[in-house]
Amino acid sequence: MYSLVPIMALAAIVLFSFWMYRHHKLAYPPVLVPTQDPGPLPPSPLLGQKPLQLLEIKARGRFGCVWKARLLGEYVAVKIFPVQDKQSWQNEFEIFSLNGMRHENLLQFIGGEKRGSHLDLELWLITAYHEKGSLTDYLKANVLSWADLCVIAQSMSRGLAYLHEDIPGHKDGHKPAIAHRDFKSKNVLLKSNLTACIADFGLALIFEAGKSPGDAHGQVGTRRYMAPEVLEGAINFQRDAFLRIDMYAVGLVLWELASRCKAADGPLDEYMLPFEEEVGLHPSLEDMQEVVVHKKLRPALRECWQKHAGLAVLCETIEECWDHEAEARLSAGCVQERIVQTAVTAPEDVVTVVTMVTNVDYPPKESSL
């Protein structure tokens, strides 16, 4: 008893302290926080010593939470990582800091910082804020016209094509090819005009000639969006193989867009995630292997979609993106061109909208931040 009681008391104190620490983090109050010294990070010229006010949590994910915040009178998003997810924060910070990462269809980066110390250390990424949120959230609450679908699909594929592209002669310096590796509707954000921008580069891989892409694990990402070769653990660790993995997920996201488009003359169901009907909301790796690899199933393409000229072409594009054979999949640039060409044969309002999206100014206009 003399031996056990002190040990049990010490364990109780440690558990209580951990509970208090977690409770404190989850109840992080909205507060005006002066920007602190980011330590080893280069100081952000956009932040300097400007006050940043956290307002409300907008989303929670496996790597942290996203706050809506105010900086100099404008709304920004602040993604806060706990210290145990330092690697994901570091990777995303490095991706955002690369040459050529400022693009209309990639989430605009403002700065990265470290707050607190030791156990209370938090890692922050500050980016542009988009009130409409993710494509997943938007599709849950809204249906799309054919014009809406074209704007979202074309700008989304344009952003991914740019991310995938190696640009040696970029005005900001060499922009390397980058594979996203967790592409899904949750990581596509919508601006006020419904154009898309791609976010969340915590798992992204950089490909530069003569350099290793880093620690490239095979089975990463979100299970329901994993390509067959990822589920099988049979990835060819080359650049093009990783880009084709992204394209499989693009096919699923295009299916999500089609499933919420009211252009076809048919019933419109409530929003569902890809494979939700087959494996539910929380599939295991084994569930996805059975459906995607062994049965080679894909989400259903409705018969009524074939009666709409634009959706019929979109269905062909979807099938070519999620092809079981990786080498047969379309590139992001091909998807973008296909959607633009399809829109040309559509009603005049679609042509106008898509032309507007394809001719956006580059580089994009900077905010006052």
Secondary structure, 3 states (H helix, E strand, C coil): CCCHHHHHHHHHHHHHHHHHHHHHHHCCCCCEECCCCCCCCCCCCCCCCCCEEEEEEEEEECCEEEEEEEECCEEEEEEEEEHHHHHHHHHHHHHHCCCCCCCCCECCEEEEEEECCHHHCEEEEEEECCCCCEHHHHHHHCCECHHHHHHHHHHHHHHHHHHHCCECCCCCCCECEEECCCCCHHHEEECCCCCEEECCCCCCEEECCCCCCCCCCCCCCCHHHCCHHHHHCCCCCCHHHHHHHHHHHHHHHHHHHHHCECCCCCCCCCCCCCCHHHHCCCCCHHHHHHHHHHCCCCCCCCHHHHHCHHHHHHHHHHHHHCCCCHHHCCCHHHHHHHHHHHHHCCCHHHHHHHHHHHCCCCCCCCCCC
